[in-house]
Amino acid sequence: MNRGRREALQSGGGMTLLALVAAAGWLPPRAAHAQGWNKAAFDAPSLKEAMQALGGANPAQNSDIAFFQTPEIAENGAVVPVGVSSSVPKTDAIAILIEKNPNMLAALFDIPPGTEPVITTRVKMAQTSNVYALVRADGKYYVASKEVKVTLGGCGG
């Protein structure tokens, strides 16, 4: 087979696949890539500074934020399940912060409009600590917390 023809078919196949992925809506827009991640929030040395970097300097306590699947005692700090749901109207972001971890901000989720504001993830916890759920809703910030005890070898925290 002609080498030029082979190269043309290979590059044409790649462009066709790229066009199909873009047409299906699976290729995120450039704006999503340009946004980047919030380095200041992930590198913040204290809980207060992490919340400020996220925009929620003085969040209000809210009982409409609930933890689920989050244990009171975690036998393995390497894999701690955390689930958060928000009943606060117009919730558009949920952040998980862990007070005594080297990096306070463990996860940040953007909630698209029309989506139920429920997230689940697994985090690593260095020691017994408070886990905070910071919720942004309609431009305001709300917070809820739960203490999670991390055991060493199942001996209690």
Secondary structure as the mmCIF struct_conf table of DSSP 4:
data_model
#
loop_
_struct_conf.conf_type_id
_struct_conf.id
_struct_conf.beg_label_comp_id
_struct_conf.beg_label_asym_id
_struct_conf.beg_label_seq_id
_struct_conf.end_label_comp_id
_struct_conf.end_label_asym_id
_struct_conf.end_label_seq_id
HELX_RH_AL_P HELX_RH_AL_P1 ARG A 3 ALA A 23
TURN_TY1_P TURN_TY1_P1 ALA A 24 GLY A 25
BEND BEND1 LEU A 27 LEU A 27
HELX_LH_PP_P HELX_LH_PP_P1 PRO A 28 PRO A 29
HELX_RH_AL_P HELX_RH_AL_P2 ARG A 30 GLN A 35
HELX_RH_AL_P HELX_RH_AL_P3 LYS A 39 ASP A 43
BEND BEND2 PRO A 45 SER A 46
HELX_RH_AL_P HELX_RH_AL_P4 LEU A 47 LEU A 54
TURN_TY1_P TURN_TY1_P2 GLY A 55 GLY A 55
BEND BEND3 ALA A 57 ASN A 58
HELX_LH_PP_P HELX_LH_PP_P2 PRO A 59 PRO A 59
STRN STRN1 ALA A 60 GLN A 61
TURN_TY1_P TURN_TY1_P3 SER A 63 ASP A 64
STRN STRN2 ILE A 65 PHE A 68
BEND BEND4 GLN A 69 GLN A 69
BEND BEND5 GLU A 72 GLU A 72
STRN STRN3 ILE A 73 ALA A 74
BEND BEND6 GLU A 75 GLU A 75
TURN_TY1_P TURN_TY1_P4 GLY A 77 ALA A 78
BEND BEND7 VAL A 79 VAL A 79
STRN STRN4 VAL A 80 SER A 86
BEND BEND8 VAL A 88 VAL A 88
TURN_TY1_P TURN_TY1_P5 PRO A 89 LYS A 90
STRN STRN5 THR A 91 ILE A 98
TURN_TY1_P TURN_TY1_P6 GLU A 99 LYS A 100
BEND BEND9 ASN A 101 MET A 104
STRN STRN6 LEU A 105 ASP A 110
TURN_TY1_P TURN_TY1_P7 PRO A 113 GLY A 114
BEND BEND10 THR A 115 THR A 115
STRN STRN7 VAL A 118 VAL A 123
BEND BEND11 ALA A 126 THR A 128
STRN STRN8 SER A 129 ALA A 137
TURN_TY1_P TURN_TY1_P8 ASP A 138 GLY A 139
STRN STRN9 LYS A 140 VAL A 150
HELX_LH_PP_P HELX_LH_PP_P3 THR A 151 THR A 151
BEND BEND12 LEU A 152 LEU A 152
TURN_TY1_P TURN_TY1_P9 GLY A 153 GLY A 154
BEND BEND13 CYS A 155 CYS A 155
#
